[in-house]
Amino acid sequence: DVLQQLDTLLTGKPERDRCHRVELEFQVILSDGKPVTGRFRYVRGGDHQFVLTWKLPVLGKFSLGQGRFPWVVYGDTKVLEGTLHAEAELKDFLAFADPQQMAMVKMFSGLLRSVALVPEVLGRLAVLTEEPATEEGEAIRITFRDPHGSGNLRLLLDRDGDAPKRLEFEIAGTRGAVEVRDWRINAAAPETLFQPPKKEVVKTVDQAEVYRIFAAVLKSLSPAGD
């Protein structure tokens, strides 16, 4: 079930040598006609391993992660590796998030679990229509009930109906599409997956310095982080 998989991506903790991973590419036309494009990739492994990369308007392009040590990529050319004065155990990346951020994630995750267990909850909010299957896969159209005509979503699943391929939406004058380039739950996770990419400049810094960057990044992603 896609809702349960999304819940796992948000809050699930994989076992060692396994990971959850998602990669999205989106194109949006805002209500004022301005186009917005971007890309997002998140891999979460066991033992606090992760990779987070994005290319977004305003925030630009950024990569950070943690394998054997925490690291950050700047401007596509420079890597900071937090290998100096390192503590015995790595810290969880999400521990640097604002409590309000995590409360929102947990609330959304709880909503997903409720809908997955009791589909009638979603039925009160929207009308679900299954479209005839095509070579692309299966599609579900979701039309919000209140206010009438406030928006709709179209979710395209793979042929087996196990994973999302594309999400199209039109809400409050904004329309767009999200292409799902990667979506895997409990997949194999080789150690190299969480190591920094090779760049021209590599600088070793204190582990605490990289963790401060992690905290700043999470704050920048918060609606209240301006």
Secondary structure, DSSP 8 states (H G I E B T S, - for coil): -HHHHHHHHHH----TTEEEEEEEEEEEE-TTS-EEEEEEEEEEESTT-EEEEEEETTTEEEEEEESSSEEEEETTTEEEEEEET--SS---GGGGS-HHHHHHHHHHHHHHHHHHH-THHHHHHEEEEEE---SS-EEEEEEETTTTTSEEEEEEE-TTSSSEEEEEEEETTEEEEEEEEEEEEEEE--GGGGS----SEEEEEEHHHHHHHHHHHHHHHSTT--
